[in-house]
């Protein structure tokens, strides 16, 4: 699985930013979903929660579908999503402790 030289931000609108910086993450607001990738199988992603306005679903994958997780916290705001994306962008793994995670069976 090929990796990227740097991270990549992809949004529902078709926007793609190679080598994003923190200010690029503000573009997530208003998008139905966004993915910040380290490589094809390692990323963090968010999507607007269709049942709860102003709330998000947050997931990450660590290399394979066997390592795909969803945050099970209630009321994940855009602010919390942006904070997690900023930490992920900066290789600060503390974002993992900011949420409760549940492994998803995608295989």
Secondary structure, 3 states (H helix, E strand, C coil): CCEEEEEEEEECCCCEEECCCHHHHHHHCCCCEEEEEEECCEEEEEEECCCCCCCEEEEEEECCHHHEEEECCCCCCHHHHHHHHHHHHCCCHHHHHHCCEEECCCC
